Amino acid sequence: MQMPWALFCSKWFICIYAEVLPTETVLRIWDTIFSEGSKIVFRVALGLLKLNQDKLLTKTDFACLAEEFKEIVASKSTVNCHTFIEDICDKTGPLPRSRIQKLRAEFGAQVREEQMERERRRKADGSGMKDG
């Protein structure tokens, strides 16, 4: 199923997990931001996906997949903040800044291209909406 990443992780990134994970786990993530930098935000997202990959891949429709994402962030694995961070780091492996920069460049170009295409469609149909 081709689910746009923004549907499930925008809230994760915008509030830096504050509204989706248990408070103690969020505080541990924030502590890690101060020691490792922003890459932990991406590691947590990748780790949540990898830790739950098998369950996510069994879903065949959007509603079930959306429900699974709600269950993921409320699962027992997210409650113990210390083991959660260890599991996330084990699942994601090393994530050097150079790799993040490479991925940003690669997928950033893809996102900009999609935005330009939406803007072209908007102008072509004269809808006047910013996003179409």
N, C-alpha and C positions, 0 to 999 in steps of 0.2 A: 504494500500500500504506500503510495507516495504522499505522505503527510508533510506539509511544510513545517520546518523546524520552528518557525515563529509561533505556530499555534500552541506548542507545548512548552517552549522554553523562554518565551519573551518575559513572562512574569518571573521566571527564575532569575534572569539577568537584570531586569529593571529594579527589582527590590532586593537583589543579591540574596535570594532565597528566604528573606524575612517572612514572607506570607505563605510559604509552602512547606518549609521543614520545621521540625521542633526547635524551640528557642535555643536550647543549649547547643544543638548542632549548628544552628546559624551563627551563634557567637564563636564557636570553634572555627568555622569557615572564615569569619571576619578576622579572627586572630591570625589565621594562616595567610590571609591577604597581606597583613602587615609584615609577616616574616618572609613570604615567598613572592608576593606581588599578585597581580590580577590573574595570573595563569590558573590559580586554584579555582576560580569561578568556572573556567572551561573544564578543568579536570573533574569537578563535581558533576557537571552536566554529562560529560562523557562517561564518567563512572556510573552514574545512575542508569544511563542507557545500557552500558555493558553488564552491570550487575543484574539487570532485568531483561536482557536481550531475548532470552528464550520465551518468557511470558509475552513480551511485546510482539514477537514475530508470529505468535499463534493467533493474534487478533485479525479478523477478516473484515471488520467494518469500523467506520469512524467512531461510532458511539462506544463500542467496546474498547477501542484503543484509548479514547479520551478518559474513560473510566479507569483503565489500567494506569494511566499516568497519575490520576488522583490517588490510587492505591499505593503506587510506588513511593510517593513522597510521605505517605503516612505509615509506611511499613515498619516492622520491628528493626530492620537494618539501619534506619535513619535515627533511631532514638538514642543509642549509645554513641555519642559524638566522637569519642576517641577511636573506637573500632570502625566507625563509619569512615573517618578520614583515612585510616590505614587501608581499609578495603578499597576505597576509591583510588588511592595511590597505587595499590597492588594491581588493580584492574586496568588502570590507564598507563602504567609504566612511566618511563621518563617522558617529560613533555617540555623540551627546551624552548626557550623564547624564539630561537631561530625557526623552529618548526611552526610555532604559532604565527610568526610573521609571514612565513611562506604560505600557510593556509589562509591567512587574512588577505594576502595579495591575490591568491588564486580565487577564492570564493567572493572576495570583495568585488573583483571585476565582474563576476557572474551576477552579483546582486545589482551592481550599477547598470549592467546591461538589461536586466529585468525591469529596473525602474525606468530606464529610457524607453523601453518597449511599451510599458504602461502609459508613459507620457505621450508617446506617438499615437497610441490608440485613443487616448483621451482627446488629443487635438483633432484626430481624424473624425471621431464621431461627434465632436463639439459638445460633449456632455458637461464640460465646465467643472467636473470633479477632479480633485487632485489625484486620486487613485481610482483606477477603473477596473 
